Amino acid sequence: MNGLWKPRVLGAWRVPAAGPVIMAVNHSHNLDGPMLMGTAPRPVHFLIKKEAFVGPLDPFLRGIGQLKVDRSGADRAAITGALDVLAAGGVLGIFPEGTRGEGDFASLRAGLAYFAVRSGAPVVPVAVLGSAERKSRLVPGLPPLRTRVDVVFGDAFQAGDGSGRRTRTALDEATVRIQRRLSAHLADAKRFTGR
């Protein structure tokens, strides 16, 4: 990432140095996941759509610990793999909106709340800014080479209410709490970076 773009990493010290962590990342560009993997202070295991695991990318993604997910339904193997990463004290990366979009955390799916409440792992909000601002003329779909991309880590927080409940209502309430925290972090990151 440092060779192709100019990432500026802010707040990496906020990521707990050990133990399970969930990084919740906004997603407005294909570069967001690789940018986080290349700049995070700990190795990150993402849930990545199964369609990306093709050709030479398949063994590469598996080799760096990424998890294949079938988004057409509840993928039990992916869920188990993600919970195993957290149980082993690793870092799980999630795009809580489920797919690329505006990257504004406006519509969260329940997956992040499920993993956070089920595992008890703290959530670290991450804003990747600048990855979708301008498209390159040389490589369509990517920001111009050597442009600045900001990766801003927020304060870790617990998504659950402390009761240990895993009911549908508890997950819905956790999703609302998560959305508020992620949206506030994104707004703070934009103000801080001037983006």
Buried (B, 14 or more C-beta within 10 A) or exposed (E): BEEBBBBBBBBBEBBBEEEBBBBBBBBBBBBBBBBBBBBBBBEBBBBBBBEBBEEEEEEEBEEEBBBBBEEEEEBEEBBEBBBEBBEEEBBBBBBBBBEBBEBBBEEBBBBBBBBBBBBBBBBBBBBBBBBBBEEEEEEEEBBEEEBBBBBBBBEBBBBBEEEEBEEEEBBEBBBEBBBEBBBEBBEBBBEBBEB
